[in-house]
Amino acid sequence: MCGIAAPEVFGADDYGNSVVLITGDIPVALEAKVRRAEGNCPERAIHIEA
């Protein structure tokens, strides 16, 4: 789900597990997409720190 909401930020490894593609701060232009990914994560595995 996170890869669909923010494909610039989330991808998948060789086993299909989600991975974060960006290190460090999320660019301002992608913040809304990342928040949408957090809200739609069925496992609540994404947590955004302000």
Secondary structure as the mmCIF struct_conf table of DSSP 4:
data_model
#
loop_
_struct_conf.conf_type_id
_struct_conf.id
_struct_conf.beg_label_comp_id
_struct_conf.beg_label_asym_id
_struct_conf.beg_label_seq_id
_struct_conf.end_label_comp_id
_struct_conf.end_label_asym_id
_struct_conf.end_label_seq_id
HELX_RH_AL_P HELX_RH_AL_P1 CYS A 2 ALA A 5
TURN_TY1_P TURN_TY1_P1 PRO A 7 VAL A 9
STRN STRN1 PHE A 10 ALA A 12
TURN_TY1_P TURN_TY1_P2 ASP A 14 TYR A 15
BEND BEND1 GLY A 16 GLY A 16
STRN STRN2 SER A 18 VAL A 20
BEND BEND2 GLY A 24 ASP A 25
HELX_LH_PP_P HELX_LH_PP_P1 ILE A 26 PRO A 27
HELX_RH_3T_P HELX_RH_3T_P1 VAL A 28 LEU A 30
HELX_RH_AL_P HELX_RH_AL_P2 GLU A 31 ASN A 40
TURN_TY1_P TURN_TY1_P3 PRO A 42 GLU A 43
#
